[in-house]
Amino acid sequence: MLIAIEGLDGSGLSTQSNLLRDFLIKKGYQVILTKEQTDNAIGGLIKSILKKEFDVSPLGLQLLFAADRAHHLASEIDPALMQDKIVISDRYILSSLAFGSPGVDLEFLKQINSKFRKPDITFIIDTKPETCLERIKKTRFHLELHEEKEKLEQTRKNYLSLKDYFPNVFVIDGNGTIEEVEKNIQKIVLEKISNNLNI
């Protein structure tokens, strides 16, 4: 099973991804937690662009994300799924569509991501942009490429408009406590596992 956890920067993705991994391991499942952008050479280049260390066109950035995802699937996700492991990805396809579409045609983004494996469950952690920015400023001193209030507001709208793009997409209120968000995600995952999703 491939579980994607999506949302704005500062919405709690990494926190909830780690909590879900730990929860499922305690339940006896084999779990791999991974992340996009990755730590490979392409992912490193993307990180430099997001930190504004050098400039690239919106199209060039999205092509890099697609290349990074192709490598991510081939090197980490698909091998783990072949071993019957649960894979949790901190960001996946919806991130490209939600963050990329203001600068690149959405249909084109859908097309270049269309051959990639679809997630079995997707969570969109829906957190207010103001809350996300407050959290970001507590953890680091710089804002990255998409981390301005207006851009985050647009990206949030984009995410919500994509909630029906894949089957089994769940919008989770990210404005509550960490524990509240965690419990909502756990409940849905256990229900889907017990119902034997057709995956």
Sequence and secondary structure as in RCSB ss.txt:
>XXXX:A:sequence
MLIAIEGLDGSGLSTQSNLLRDFLIKKGYQVILTKEQTDNAIGGLIKSILKKEFDVSPLGLQLLFAADRAHHLAS
EIDPALMQDKIVISDRYILSSLAFGSPGVDLEFLKQINSKFRKPDITFIIDTKPETCLERIKKTRFHLELHEEKE
KLEQTRKNYLSLKDYFPNVFVIDGNGTIEEVEKNIQKIVLEKISNNLNI
>XXXX:A:secstr
 EEEEEE TTSSHHHHHHHHHHHHHHTT  EEEEESS SSHHHHHHHHHHTTSS   HHHHHHHHHHHHHHHIII
IIHHHHHTT EEEEES HHHHHHHHTTTS HHHHHHHTTTS   SEEEEEE  HHHHHHHHHHH S   TT SHH
HHHHHHHHHHHTTTSSSSEEEEE SS HHHHHHHHHHHHHHHHHTT   
